[in-house]
């Protein structure tokens, strides 16, 4: 077998590693093929330089009687399931090729056997039976697998808002009231869920969303999970490939406010504009207090109604915050080391909040973050009485255009729009995240306080970071050099990425930043000028 030339890539580079792996795999395939007579292994794809176009799977090649019958054999080149282009994939491919070879040698090969045992397809009669099951039964089965892992609001937003659209797009009739339109949609949703899954219904569900949007991505994700519990993902595999999952969709730009603007809005956007009763004056003050709480802690709106330790200390027991008496505080803290003092207790020096387990991501401890040199807990008057705006059933679920939300979330979002703040309550969470990065707090710590994953912290939240904030992060990191303290928590690659964005945005000379990064990280020419 002709060997692939290394082309001078003997420098430990990734390309050289790929070349060596490819050589090993091709040699192993050649050795296997020389020892078998009925089935050979082949690779799909080609080897190119530059951006490496790697083979993705290992296939098999053999001759057999066509599935439609006849006396003459035909040569086939077919995939072997999940045998990817790797050493482990090769071992699996060898095992399956040997099975095919034995069947062919003993005249026991059938296409039903190949589809069932090699490709994982169901027999025709079993598949036909699955295709008669109403969609509602698969939805119930999916819910049973998710029960206890997902909250009702998340179940609706992640799955049911798409499963209610198997009828496809629906236009509102002229002179039809919104109530009548919603009733018609609900009736159609129930009717279609009694039908069995079909290619057309799956297309209806997916194409009810716009292409290249987050809704399309989540619709595909929901359908994929439904087909998985129905054991029909292989049957509809070709269809799903047409709507290949990708996170490369158009995202709405967020208007994340700066800390200075957040502070200005707190002091200027809650003025009492008319005379009114004491109750009206008090409620305006409560809206202002809630604004300060969300800004300071980056809470989700409904979490403000789920604070466990405002008046009493709490201890974590069985995944829930449980109130403890003050006389228990000393022994509990020694025994479990998980007691969080009451928010107004002077011993709660870090102003920690214990968020209850009934929230979106469960129990956690949240900490306040203020801009350097400021104390927003004091300035926004967070201490004292829990001053939440008055509203009936704040934690009841309300149906919205795209899903469900808590009633309190609906009201607070409306209040932000009504005050013309120019940003949403959720943008305050993004601002909290960015503030933490400027303060050089570690990504895991910020993620824990916000109640989401480190991946979300580093991708979605970082994506909406303003150039001004990125500039502050880099300047803060670089200033550590002169203070003789410690290195930035940012990695070299992260600092280089931020530096390049600043240079591009300001069209400035990159040399000073290049020199500072070189000193900070001890590397030559990090920006490769």
Order of alpha helices (4+ residues) and beta strands (2+ residues): alpha-beta-beta-beta-alpha-alpha-alpha-alpha-alpha-alpha-alpha-alpha-alpha-alpha-beta-beta-alpha-beta-beta-beta-alpha-beta-beta-alpha-alpha-alpha-alpha-alpha-alpha-alpha-alpha
